[in-house]
Amino acid sequence: MATSCSLLLSTLFLHSPPSSRFSNGSFSNPSPRSPPSSISLYPIRSRRCFRILSKLPLDDTEDDNTLLARFSAVKPFLLLCTSVALSFSLFAASPAVESAAAFVVTTPRKLQTDELATVRLFQENTPSVVYITNLAVRQDAFTLDVLEVPQGSGSGFVWDKQGHIVTNYHVIRGASDLRVTLADQSTYDAKVVGFDQDKDVAVLRIEAPKDKLRPIPVGVSADLLVGQKVFAIGNPFGLDHTLTTGVISGLRREISSAATGRPIQDVIQTDAAINPGNSGGPLLDSSGTLIGINTAIYSPSGASSGVGFSIPVDTVGGIVDQLVRFGKVTRPILGIKFAPDQSVEQLGVSGVLVLDAPPSGPAGKAGLQSTKRDGYGRLILGDIITSVNGTKVTNGSDLYRILDQCKVGDEVTVEVLRGDHKEKISVTLEPKPDET
């Protein structure tokens, strides 16, 4: 308001040409005899403005002298109003501009359709991803106090409303205590429900309100294609809720479990950046559904090199269901210890060399022979498994792959090379002793 008044009055007093005077509705050159205190008015417009401000009739019959006489009467009042308005505008201008700038909303960037989809995917799935801290007990060397210190961290995701959290086994291995941090930064102590070392999967549980738990949507990994987009959400290097994108660069890969060395089949290969701390986090497809658990990377330096691996959700789903229901995974075994594949290759044979077959195990009960030494210290090779149920076995990975398709209690036919001849032996598969 003050600014408007000052502008109107300055238009009347400041913008009028000081050397011009209105005479009979037209400009005329000033007379040298004109008194220096005389004020000339702009034609028509200025006269009308003055009449409006002075509340005079809008007739145009009065001459300039009469008009100036009227103006002289109100000039002090108008000058006072002008001064007050200008002062107020100068006083209020700076804070007004600053306060107005604080409420200025910049025009949002125009995002492409694929960018909007990525942003929406991240916003919808971030609440399902958690940060896991692995705590270990350490004793201070000087005070001998027992302290609980972080020894590692990783990622995980909410599986259901009951508080089950799925992650990798190697994320929680060796922990004395575990803490789970949700997306809203609330932290809860976690208990281990169960784990499967062979497939590097673990299930935790936290006591959190159900309204804070948002289970991740579970998809299918059987129909994945090389080249389709994938998204990894995790906590690399402790930086929580980081999104990386890429494509599926390979399917049906095979990696070994870090805990047992047992192969994990049908692994998804991706070029989405996966770094330390991403382990246990979800790998999502473009619709935002879970297709795998980020597990490992192939890198000489330990950081992302563009080759990451995820356990497919079809494998994870069955394992998690067993862990939630029974706290363990019942997986069949032959009950043998076998030699490294390189040792068998050096012998010039193909198969799995039995180093030990305890008599209490299924293979020992069936009659498989272990490797041993005779009375003179000479090495006598044990049985070499060449096939199981008619499927050829060339190394330990082949044997594990066949057993993964079997169940506890199944009877399998094991063909072995014993000395210079082959034999077929029937073995009834049993669960691991610690899972009985």
C-alpha positions as a Python dict, from the first residue, in 0.01 Angstrom:
ca = {
    (1, 'M'): (0, 0, 0),
    (2, 'A'): (276, 239, 96),
    (3, 'T'): (468, 158, -220),
    (4, 'S'): (159, 226, -435),
    (5, 'C'): (102, 565, -270),
    (6, 'S'): (463, 665, -312),
    (7, 'L'): (458, 568, -678),
    (8, 'L'): (136, 765, -741),
    (9, 'L'): (262, 1075, -566),
    (10, 'S'): (606, 1053, -724),
    (11, 'T'): (433, 1037, -1060),
    (12, 'L'): (261, 1366, -978),
    (13, 'F'): (557, 1554, -830),
    (14, 'L'): (874, 1393, -963),
    (15, 'H'): (787, 1297, -1318),
    (16, 'S'): (650, 1640, -1417),
    (17, 'P'): (901, 1830, -1632),
    (18, 'P'): (1030, 2107, -1405),
    (19, 'S'): (1072, 2352, -1694),
    (20, 'S'): (734, 2307, -1854),
    (21, 'R'): (407, 2474, -1764),
    (22, 'F'): (59, 2404, -1874),
    (23, 'S'): (-118, 2686, -2055),
    (24, 'N'): (-463, 2643, -2202),
    (25, 'G'): (-421, 2266, -2229),
    (26, 'S'): (-82, 2275, -2408),
    (27, 'F'): (287, 2299, -2326),
    (28, 'S'): (459, 2638, -2349),
    (29, 'N'): (813, 2747, -2290),
    (30, 'P'): (862, 2901, -1947),
    (31, 'S'): (888, 3276, -1927),
    (32, 'P'): (1212, 3418, -1790),
    (33, 'R'): (999, 3621, -1551),
    (34, 'S'): (839, 3312, -1401),
    (35, 'P'): (901, 3291, -1027),
    (36, 'P'): (1135, 3007, -935),
    (37, 'S'): (885, 2869, -686),
    (38, 'S'): (619, 2810, -946),
    (39, 'I'): (523, 2450, -1013),
    (40, 'S'): (411, 2348, -1355),
    (41, 'L'): (166, 2064, -1405),
    (42, 'Y'): (156, 1792, -1667),
    (43, 'P'): (-130, 1843, -1915),
    (44, 'I'): (-467, 1677, -1867),
    (45, 'R'): (-336, 1365, -1687),
    (46, 'S'): (-157, 1555, -1410),
    (47, 'R'): (-442, 1803, -1377),
    (48, 'R'): (-694, 1520, -1340),
    (49, 'C'): (-470, 1338, -1091),
    (50, 'F'): (-436, 1654, -888),
    (51, 'R'): (-814, 1717, -896),
    (52, 'I'): (-878, 1358, -782),
    (53, 'L'): (-626, 1384, -496),
    (54, 'S'): (-761, 1728, -399),
    (55, 'K'): (-1125, 1610, -426),
    (56, 'L'): (-1204, 1883, -680),
    (57, 'P'): (-1463, 1871, -961),
    (58, 'L'): (-1333, 1719, -1280),
    (59, 'D'): (-1421, 2021, -1490),
    (60, 'D'): (-1142, 2177, -1691),
    (61, 'T'): (-1261, 2542, -1687),
    (62, 'E'): (-1028, 2683, -1426),
    (63, 'D'): (-706, 2844, -1538),
    (64, 'D'): (-364, 2749, -1404),
    (65, 'N'): (-345, 3032, -1152),
    (66, 'T'): (-662, 2925, -979),
    (67, 'L'): (-549, 2562, -988),
    (68, 'L'): (-207, 2650, -849),
    (69, 'A'): (-365, 2851, -573),
    (70, 'R'): (-569, 2548, -473),
    (71, 'F'): (-257, 2331, -497),
    (72, 'S'): (-59, 2566, -272),
    (73, 'A'): (-319, 2514, -3),
    (74, 'V'): (-281, 2135, 1),
    (75, 'K'): (87, 2115, -97),
    (76, 'P'): (226, 2077, 259),
    (77, 'F'): (-16, 1797, 336),
    (78, 'L'): (63, 1610, 13),
    (79, 'L'): (437, 1652, 61),
    (80, 'L'): (405, 1510, 413),
    (81, 'C'): (210, 1211, 283),
    (82, 'T'): (472, 1153, 15),
    (83, 'S'): (757, 1162, 266),
    (84, 'V'): (583, 924, 504),
    (85, 'A'): (498, 682, 221),
    (86, 'L'): (853, 681, 84),
    (87, 'S'): (1004, 632, 429),
    (88, 'F'): (770, 347, 507),
    (89, 'S'): (840, 177, 176),
    (90, 'L'): (1217, 199, 226),
    (91, 'F'): (1186, 66, 580),
    (92, 'A'): (967, -230, 485),
    (93, 'A'): (1123, -317, 152),
    (94, 'S'): (1421, -527, 267),
    (95, 'P'): (1246, -760, 514),
    (96, 'A'): (948, -784, 285),
    (97, 'V'): (1165, -901, 0),
    (98, 'E'): (1343, -1152, 222),
    (99, 'S'): (1019, -1288, 368),
    (100, 'A'): (868, -1310, 23),
    (101, 'A'): (1173, -1494, -109),
    (102, 'A'): (1134, -1748, 171),
    (103, 'F'): (797, -1849, 33),
    (104, 'V'): (900, -1858, -331),
    (105, 'V'): (847, -2209, -469),
    (106, 'T'): (1076, -2290, -754),
    (107, 'T'): (929, -2462, -1050),
    (108, 'P'): (998, -2839, -1018),
    (109, 'R'): (1227, -2997, -1268),
    (110, 'K'): (1055, -3165, -1553),
    (111, 'L'): (1135, -3536, -1519),
    (112, 'Q'): (1105, -3791, -1792),
    (113, 'T'): (859, -4076, -1758),
    (114, 'D'): (1129, -4332, -1672),
    (115, 'E'): (1275, -4096, -1411),
    (116, 'L'): (938, -4050, -1246),
    (117, 'A'): (892, -4426, -1238),
    (118, 'T'): (1233, -4469, -1069),
    (119, 'V'): (1158, -4202, -811),
    (120, 'R'): (821, -4359, -735),
    (121, 'L'): (976, -4706, -704),
    (122, 'F'): (1234, -4580, -455),
    (123, 'Q'): (979, -4391, -247),
    (124, 'E'): (741, -4686, -230),
    (125, 'N'): (1003, -4951, -142),
    (126, 'T'): (1240, -4760, 85),
    (127, 'P'): (1021, -4816, 397),
    (128, 'S'): (1066, -5192, 346),
    (129, 'V'): (1448, -5180, 356),
    (130, 'V'): (1629, -5194, 691),
    (131, 'Y'): (1981, -5136, 819),
    (132, 'I'): (2137, -5419, 1021),
    (133, 'T'): (2423, -5372, 1267),
    (134, 'N'): (2627, -5673, 1375),
    (135, 'L'): (2755, -5634, 1732),
    (136, 'A'): (3031, -5842, 1887),
    (137, 'V'): (3162, -5867, 2242),
    (138, 'R'): (3516, -5739, 2291),
    (139, 'Q'): (3723, -5707, 2606),
    (140, 'D'): (3920, -5390, 2664),
    (141, 'A'): (4290, -5472, 2687),
    (142, 'F'): (4356, -5221, 2967),
    (143, 'T'): (4040, -5210, 3179),
    (144, 'L'): (3930, -5568, 3100),
    (145, 'D'): (3576, -5432, 3059),
    (146, 'V'): (3354, -5627, 2824),
    (147, 'L'): (3223, -5401, 2549),
    (148, 'E'): (2983, -5452, 2264),
    (149, 'V'): (3121, -5300, 1945),
    (150, 'P'): (2996, -5305, 1585),
    (151, 'Q'): (3189, -5552, 1376),
    (152, 'G'): (2992, -5516, 1055),
    (153, 'S'): (2672, -5397, 895),
    (154, 'G'): (2446, -5486, 610),
    (155, 'S'): (2099, -5455, 469),
    (156, 'G'): (1774, -5648, 490),
    (157, 'F'): (1406, -5611, 417),
    (158, 'V'): (1073, -5662, 592),
    (159, 'W'): (915, -5993, 498),
    (160, 'D'): (581, -5976, 682),
    (161, 'K'): (381, -5786, 943),
    (162, 'Q'): (499, -6024, 1217),
    (163, 'G'): (839, -5851, 1217),
    (164, 'H'): (1042, -6105, 1018),
    (165, 'I'): (1348, -5955, 848),
    (166, 'V'): (1531, -6137, 568),
    (167, 'T'): (1902, -6087, 507),
    (168, 'N'): (2221, -6278, 423),
    (169, 'Y'): (2371, -6520, 670),
    (170, 'H'): (2717, -6367, 634),
    (171, 'V'): (2573, -6032, 752),
    (172, 'I'): (2486, -6176, 1095),
    (173, 'R'): (2761, -6439, 1126),
    (174, 'G'): (2951, -6419, 1454),
    (175, 'A'): (2720, -6162, 1610),
    (176, 'S'): (2656, -6149, 1982),
    (177, 'D'): (2370, -5905, 1929),
    (178, 'L'): (2190, -5760, 1629),
    (179, 'R'): (2014, -5428, 1583),
    (180, 'V'): (1773, -5337, 1306),
    (181, 'T'): (1710, -4976, 1204),
    (182, 'L'): (1393, -4903, 1011),
    (183, 'A'): (1344, -4630, 752),
    (184, 'D'): (1213, -4387, 1017),
    (185, 'Q'): (1543, -4434, 1210),
    (186, 'S'): (1377, -4629, 1493),
    (187, 'T'): (1603, -4908, 1618),
    (188, 'Y'): (1507, -5249, 1758),
    (189, 'D'): (1697, -5546, 1897),
    (190, 'A'): (1666, -5846, 1669),
    (191, 'K'): (1657, -6217, 1741),
    (192, 'V'): (1772, -6485, 1500),
    (193, 'V'): (1482, -6704, 1390),
    (194, 'G'): (1698, -6932, 1176),
    (195, 'F'): (1952, -6940, 898),
    (196, 'D'): (2066, -7150, 606),
    (197, 'Q'): (2444, -7138, 571),
    (198, 'D'): (2442, -7332, 245),
    (199, 'K'): (2230, -7069, 65),
    (200, 'D'): (2349, -6767, 270),
    (201, 'V'): (2001, -6674, 393),
    (202, 'A'): (1897, -6571, 744),
    (203, 'V'): (1572, -6461, 907),
    (204, 'L'): (1554, -6222, 1204),
    (205, 'R'): (1261, -6096, 1405),
    (206, 'I'): (1197, -5761, 1571),
    (207, 'E'): (921, -5649, 1806),
    (208, 'A'): (801, -5339, 1621),
    (209, 'P'): (453, -5190, 1581),
    (210, 'K'): (276, -5327, 1277),
    (211, 'D'): (212, -4981, 1139),
    (212, 'K'): (589, -4935, 1106),
    (213, 'L'): (638, -5260, 915),
    (214, 'R'): (582, -5251, 541),
    (215, 'P'): (647, -5594, 383),
    (216, 'I'): (820, -5582, 48),
    (217, 'P'): (614, -5711, -248),
    (218, 'V'): (750, -6051, -356),
    (219, 'G'): (781, -6131, -726),
    (220, 'V'): (899, -6424, -937),
    (221, 'S'): (1250, -6490, -1070),
    (222, 'A'): (1174, -6780, -1304),
    (223, 'D'): (1079, -6559, -1599),
    (224, 'L'): (1360, -6302, -1580),
    (225, 'L'): (1534, -6194, -1899),
    (226, 'V'): (1883, -6064, -1963),
    (227, 'G'): (1867, -5691, -2031),
    (228, 'Q'): (1567, -5600, -1816),
    (229, 'K'): (1609, -5318, -1566),
    (230, 'V'): (1677, -5388, -1200),
    (231, 'F'): (1712, -5168, -892),
    (232, 'A'): (1916, -5234, -579),
    (233, 'I'): (1838, -5060, -248),
    (234, 'G'): (2073, -5096, 44),
    (235, 'N'): (2320, -4933, 282),
    (236, 'P'): (2662, -4940, 112),
    (237, 'F'): (2945, -4827, 342),
    (238, 'G'): (2684, -4735, 604),
    (239, 'L'): (2507, -4484, 376),
    (240, 'D'): (2148, -4577, 442),
    (241, 'H'): (1888, -4621, 170),
    (242, 'T'): (2100, -4586, -139),
    (243, 'L'): (1951, -4666, -480),
    (244, 'T'): (2153, -4804, -769),
    (245, 'T'): (2021, -4909, -1106),
    (246, 'G'): (2132, -5146, -1378),
    (247, 'V'): (2023, -5440, -1586),
    (248, 'I'): (2033, -5816, -1556),
    (249, 'S'): (2360, -5902, -1726),
    (250, 'G'): (2341, -6280, -1678),
    (251, 'L'): (2123, -6562, -1550),
    (252, 'R'): (2172, -6909, -1406),
    (253, 'R'): (2512, -6823, -1260),
    (254, 'E'): (2659, -7028, -978),
    (255, 'I'): (2846, -6901, -674),
    (256, 'S'): (2967, -7072, -359),
    (257, 'S'): (2837, -7008, -11),
    (258, 'A'): (3091, -6812, 191),
    (259, 'A'): (3016, -7024, 498),
    (260, 'T'): (3013, -7381, 365),
    (261, 'G'): (3137, -7361, 7),
    (262, 'R'): (2819, -7527, -112),
    (263, 'P'): (2715, -7394, -453),
    (264, 'I'): (2416, -7164, -495),
    (265, 'Q'): (2254, -7222, -833),
    (266, 'D'): (2050, -7001, -1066),
    (267, 'V'): (2204, -6683, -928),
    (268, 'I'): (2117, -6351, -1096),
    (269, 'Q'): (2407, -6146, -1232),
    (270, 'T'): (2362, -5768, -1250),
    (271, 'D'): (2568, -5460, -1326),
    (272, 'A'): (2381, -5250, -1067),
    (273, 'A'): (2642, -5121, -823),
    (274, 'I'): (2661, -5351, -520),
    (275, 'N'): (2914, -5257, -252),
    (276, 'P'): (2998, -5372, 101),
    (277, 'G'): (2687, -5297, 305),
    (278, 'N'): (2448, -5382, 21),
    (279, 'S'): (2451, -5749, 124),
    (280, 'G'): (2107, -5867, 224),
    (281, 'G'): (1927, -5584, 47),
    (282, 'P'): (1657, -5636, -214),
    (283, 'L'): (1699, -5650, -591),
    (284, 'L'): (1380, -5520, -753),
    (285, 'D'): (1238, -5528, -1103),
    (286, 'S'): (1086, -5226, -1274),
    (287, 'S'): (748, -5289, -1113),
    (288, 'G'): (902, -5271, -765),
    (289, 'T'): (870, -5640, -673),
    (290, 'L'): (1143, -5848, -513),
    (291, 'I'): (1337, -6075, -749),
    (292, 'G'): (1650, -6146, -546),
    (293, 'I'): (1875, -6077, -246),
    (294, 'N'): (2200, -5894, -318),
    (295, 'T'): (2468, -6129, -195),
    (296, 'A'): (2810, -6101, -351),
    (297, 'I'): (3028, -5913, -597),
    (298, 'Y'): (3314, -6014, -820),
    (299, 'S'): (3587, -5761, -753),
    (300, 'P'): (3962, -5774, -688),
    (301, 'S'): (3937, -5449, -488),
    (302, 'G'): (3632, -5536, -280),
    (303, 'A'): (3425, -5253, -430),
    (304, 'S'): (3175, -5265, -712),
    (305, 'S'): (3324, -5360, -1048),
    (306, 'G'): (3000, -5399, -1237),
    (307, 'V'): (2949, -5769, -1161),
    (308, 'G'): (2714, -5841, -872),
    (309, 'F'): (2518, -6149, -776),
    (310, 'S'): (2176, -6196, -619),
    (311, 'I'): (2008, -6508, -487),
    (312, 'P'): (1681, -6554, -681),
    (313, 'V'): (1360, -6498, -489),
    (314, 'D'): (1223, -6839, -595),
    (315, 'T'): (1506, -6998, -396),
    (316, 'V'): (1475, -6755, -107),
    (317, 'G'): (1100, -6797, -67),
    (318, 'G'): (1112, -7168, 11),
    (319, 'I'): (1401, -7123, 253),
    (320, 'V'): (1234, -6837, 440),
    (321, 'D'): (909, -7031, 476),
    (322, 'Q'): (1093, -7323, 637),
    (323, 'L'): (1292, -7095, 866),
    (324, 'V'): (982, -6910, 983),
    (325, 'R'): (786, -7231, 1044),
    (326, 'F'): (1055, -7461, 1182),
    (327, 'G'): (1356, -7240, 1253),
    (328, 'K'): (1572, -7455, 1026),
    (329, 'V'): (1604, -7585, 673),
    (330, 'T'): (1591, -7959, 633),
    (331, 'R'): (1828, -8046, 352),
    (332, 'P'): (1938, -8402, 266),
    (333, 'I'): (2301, -8513, 278),
    (334, 'L'): (2503, -8819, 185),
    (335, 'G'): (2711, -8786, 498),
    (336, 'I'): (3055, -8778, 339),
    (337, 'K'): (3360, -8554, 324),
    (338, 'F'): (3517, -8533, -19),
    (339, 'A'): (3845, -8412, -162),
    (340, 'P'): (3890, -8078, -342),
    (341, 'D'): (3818, -8093, -712),
    (342, 'Q'): (4177, -8004, -800),
    (343, 'S'): (4309, -8312, -618),
    (344, 'V'): (4081, -8542, -814),
    (345, 'E'): (4185, -8379, -1142),
    (346, 'Q'): (4549, -8449, -1060),
    (347, 'L'): (4462, -8817, -1032),
    (348, 'G'): (4334, -8809, -1388),
    (349, 'V'): (3982, -8921, -1298),
    (350, 'S'): (3643, -8751, -1303),
    (351, 'G'): (3411, -8759, -1002),
    (352, 'V'): (3401, -8696, -629),
    (353, 'L'): (3663, -8871, -413),
    (354, 'V'): (3527, -8985, -76),
    (355, 'L'): (3771, -8890, 198),
    (356, 'D'): (3555, -8990, 494),
    (357, 'A'): (3221, -9173, 529),
    (358, 'P'): (3143, -9204, 900),
    (359, 'P'): (2973, -9533, 989),
    (360, 'S'): (2685, -9342, 1151),
    (361, 'G'): (2608, -9146, 833),
    (362, 'P'): (2390, -9255, 541),
    (363, 'A'): (2687, -9326, 310),
    (364, 'G'): (2874, -9522, 578),
    (365, 'K'): (2564, -9727, 653),
    (366, 'A'): (2527, -9808, 284),
    (367, 'G'): (2887, -9928, 257),
    (368, 'L'): (3079, -9645, 81),
    (369, 'Q'): (3452, -9670, 153),
    (370, 'S'): (3671, -9387, 280),
    (371, 'T'): (4026, -9296, 179),
    (372, 'K'): (4283, -9441, 422),
    (373, 'R'): (4642, -9558, 460),
    (374, 'D'): (4763, -9912, 489),
    (375, 'G'): (5006, -10051, 738),
    (376, 'Y'): (5301, -9917, 536),
    (377, 'G'): (5161, -9563, 518),
    (378, 'R'): (5058, -9593, 157),
    (379, 'L'): (4745, -9403, 54),
    (380, 'I'): (4450, -9615, -50),
    (381, 'L'): (4190, -9416, -235),
    (382, 'G'): (3830, -9444, -129),
    (383, 'D'): (3529, -9464, -358),
    (384, 'I'): (3498, -9209, -637),
    (385, 'I'): (3134, -9109, -699),
    (386, 'T'): (3072, -9085, -1073),
    (387, 'S'): (2692, -9053, -1086),
    (388, 'V'): (2378, -9026, -871),
    (389, 'N'): (2045, -9153, -1002),
    (390, 'G'): (2197, -9179, -1346),
    (391, 'T'): (2313, -8816, -1351),
    (392, 'K'): (2684, -8776, -1413),
    (393, 'V'): (2892, -8626, -1132),
    (394, 'T'): (3222, -8460, -1228),
    (395, 'N'): (3281, -8240, -923),
    (396, 'G'): (3139, -8139, -588),
    (397, 'S'): (2908, -7878, -741),
    (398, 'D'): (2738, -8146, -950),
    (399, 'L'): (2680, -8356, -639),
    (400, 'Y'): (2530, -8067, -445),
    (401, 'R'): (2310, -7975, -738),
    (402, 'I'): (2163, -8326, -749),
    (403, 'L'): (2107, -8339, -373),
    (404, 'D'): (1924, -8005, -380),
    (405, 'Q'): (1658, -8172, -590),
    (406, 'C'): (1609, -8451, -337),
    (407, 'K'): (1432, -8471, -4),
    (408, 'V'): (1516, -8628, 329),
    (409, 'G'): (1427, -8997, 319),
    (410, 'D'): (1475, -9036, -58),
    (411, 'E'): (1667, -9342, -169),
    (412, 'V'): (1924, -9265, -438),
    (413, 'T'): (2147, -9489, -645),
    (414, 'V'): (2511, -9392, -618),
    (415, 'E'): (2755, -9525, -876),
    (416, 'V'): (3115, -9536, -755),
    (417, 'L'): (3453, -9627, -897),
    (418, 'R'): (3616, -9867, -652),
    (419, 'G'): (3964, -9969, -757),
    (420, 'D'): (3934, -10069, -1121),
    (421, 'H'): (3565, -10150, -1129),
    (422, 'K'): (3231, -9971, -1080),
    (423, 'E'): (2962, -10048, -829),
    (424, 'K'): (2609, -9918, -767),
    (425, 'I'): (2505, -9861, -407),
    (426, 'S'): (2164, -9753, -273),
    (427, 'V'): (2179, -9478, -10),
    (428, 'T'): (1889, -9339, 196),
    (429, 'L'): (1937, -8963, 242),
    (430, 'E'): (1924, -8818, 593),
    (431, 'P'): (1918, -8465, 736),
    (432, 'K'): (2223, -8303, 887),
    (433, 'P'): (2293, -8426, 1241),
    (434, 'D'): (2254, -8075, 1385),
    (435, 'E'): (1911, -8042, 1220),
    (436, 'T'): (1764, -8358, 1372),
}
